C-alpha cells in the first residue's frame, strides 16, 4: 500500500490515544494518531514522525500520524494498514478462489474468510475435508499488527486486548469444524522475523495464544518493506507447534 502527501515532523507529545502534538515546518499542530495502542517505546519527544495529509481539508486534524523513526528504521504504526496489505498479499498469491474480509464467525468478526480449491491447505485441515474434491477448503485468518520490538523480537500486544484473546479462542474452536485457521502478525518494521506473545503486558492473550497453537491454529509472520510512504509484505514465515517454515 502507498500513502499520499507525506511530510516529516518532530513529535512533541500525545495528550490522549487519538491525537498528538507535532512540530511541522516550525509550527506546532495537532494530528490524528492512526493507532490507539500505547506506542510508548516509539513516540518519544523529538523523534521523527511521518504524516499523511488528510483528504478532507475541513477536518479538525489536518494530518494522520502513520509512521515513526527509531534506531535508524521507519516503523509503520497505522493500525488499519495490516489488513490492507494482507488483503493485497492474499489476492496476489492466487491461492484463494474466494476472499471475504470481516467474516462473522461465532461471536466475532474474523478479519478474513477464504476458500481454497486446491490441496494446499496447511496442517490443520482434516483428511476427510481434504479428500472432498467438490467442497472448497474453508480458511479463517485473524490479522494483528506488530510495532513493539525488543532485542530483535516482535511482541504483541503492546496493551491488554480482550478482543485479541477472544479471537484466538474462536479460531481454536473453528479447527474442530475443519477450518484451516491462522493468526497473521504483520511486522510493521524491517529486521524483525518473529513475534511472541507479550506475556508481561497481557497474560490472558499469551494463554489464549498457546491454547490456539496447541489446538492447531497456524501462526503466520508477514515480513514487510517499510518506507515513509509505503508498507508492503515481502515474505511470510509460518510457525506451527514451534516449527517455523519460510515461504
N, C-alpha and C positions, 0 to 999 in steps of 0.2 A: 504494500500500500504506500501511497505517496501523499504527503501533505502539501498544501499550497501556502504561499506567502509567509515564509518562516523568517523570524527575526530572533537574534540572540539578545539576552538581557542578563542582569545580575539579580539574583534572588535576595530579598530583604527579609521577609517574614511571612508566616502563614497564620493569619488571625483565626481561621477555622478550616475545616477539611475541604471546603468548597472554593476558597479564594486564597490568593497570595498577593503580596506586595512585591513588585519588582521595579528595577531601575532600567528604563528603556530610553535610549538616546538622551540621557541626562535628566529624565523626568520620571518621578515615581507614579506608577499606575497600579490599579487593581486588576488582576486577571483571574480567570476561572481555572481551577486545577482539575484536570481530567482523571483524577484518581482520588477516591475517598479514603484510601489506606493511609497509614501513618507517614511513610516515606521519611522517617526521622534521620536515617543514615544518609539520605540523598539531598534533601532540601536544607542545605546549610547556608547561613548568611554569607553572601559574597560569591557563591558558586554560580557558574554559568548555566542558564536555563534557556530552553528554546520554546518560542511561542508561535502559534498559528493564528493569523488574523481571522476573526470571526467573519462569516459570510454576511451576517446581518449587521449593517453599520449602525443600527439603532440599539443594539444590545448594550446593556449596562457594563458588562465586562467585554472590552473590545478584542481581547486575545484569550486563547486557550493555552495553558502551560502543558506541553506534551512530552518534554524530554529534559534531562539534566545531565551535566557533565561531571564525572567523578573519576579520579585516578586515571585520567587520560583517555577515558572512553565515554561514549554517549549512551545513556540508559533511557530507553523509552518508558514513560510511566502512564501512558494513555490506557486506561482500563478498558476502553472499547476496542482497542487495536487488536488484541489477541484473537477475538472471534472473527474479525475481518480477515486477518492473514491466514487463519486456519481454514476458513471457507475458500479462500483463494487456493490454498495448498490442496485441499480435498478435490476441488474441481479440476485443478491442473493434473492431479495424479491419474485421472482416467479410470480409477479403480471402482468408482461407485456409480451405479446406474440411477441412483436417486439420493438427493441430499435435502434434508429439511431442517432449517435452524429452528430453535425454540420449540422443541418437541415435548408435548405433555406426556409424562410417564409417571404413574403412581401419583404421589402428591407433589411432584416437582415438575419444573420445566428444564429439561436437559438441553444443553447447547446445540447438539446435532444428533439427528437420526439419519442413518444412511442405510442403503441396501447394496449388497454385492451380488453379482450374478455369476461369480467365479468361486473357486475353492480357496482363494487366498484370504482366509478369514481370521487367522490367528489361532491361539491355543485354547480359547475358552468357548468354542462352539462345539456342540455335541456331535458325535459321529452320525447320529440319526438325522440331525439337521443338515450336516454336510453332505449326506448321501442323497438328499432330495434335490433333484435337478430342476424341479418345477417351482420350488419355493426360494425366493431371494433370502440371502443371509442378512439378518437384521442386526444393525450396529447402533450403539449409543456412545456418544463421546461428550464428556464434560470438559470444558476448557478453563484453565487457570493461568493468569499472567503472573510471572515471577520477576520481581525487581529487587529483591533483597539478596545480596551476595556477600558471603563471609568466607574469607580464605579460599576463594576459588570454587565455592559451592553455593548453589542457589537454595533458598529456603522459602517455604510457603506455609502459612500466610504470614504477613507482617503485622496483622492484627487479628484477634479472635473472629472466627466466622462460623456461626451455627449453620448457615446455609451450605457451606462447604462440606461439613461433616454429613449433613443430611443427604446431599447429592451422592457422596461416596457410598453411603449405605443403600440408597436407591439402586445404584449400579451393581452393587454386590448381590442384591436380590434379583436383579434382571438376568444375571448369569444363569440362575436356575430356570429361567424361561427361555433359554437358548439364544439370548442376545450375546453378540460379541461386544463387550463393554470396555471402555478405556477412559482414563483421565489424562488429558494432554496439558502439559505445562509449557507455555510459550515463554522462553527465556528471553527477556527484553533487553539484553545486553550481551555483547560479544565476549568470548573467552570462558564462558561457563557451559559445562556439558551435562550437568546433573542437578536435580532438585530433590531436596529432602524435606520431610515434614518438620515444621518449626515447633518442636515439642515444648520448648520453654514458653512460647507465646500462646500456643493453643494445643494443650494435651489431648483434648477431645478430638480435634481434627487428626492428630497423629495416631490416635487409637483407631479411628474410622479408616484412615489410610492403610494401616496394617491389616485390618479386617478385610478391606477391599482386595488387597494383594493376595491374602490367603484364600479369598473366595474365587480368585481367578481374574479379577479386573486387571487389565493391562495398563501399565504406566508408560506414557509416551513423553519424551522430551523433544520439543521443537527448538532447534538452534536457529538463531536469526542473525542477519546482517542488519546493523543499525547505523543510520546516519541522522543528521539533524532533521531531514525531511522524508525519510523512508524507514519502513520496517518490513523486512522480507524474510520468510522462512527459507533456510538454505538446506537443511537436512533434519532428519529425525532419528532419535535413538529410542529403543523400546526396552523397558525393564519389566520382567515378569518373574516373581519369586527370586528377586535379587540378581537375575541374569540380564545383562544389558547387551542388546544387539544393535547394530547400526544399519541405516538404510538411507 
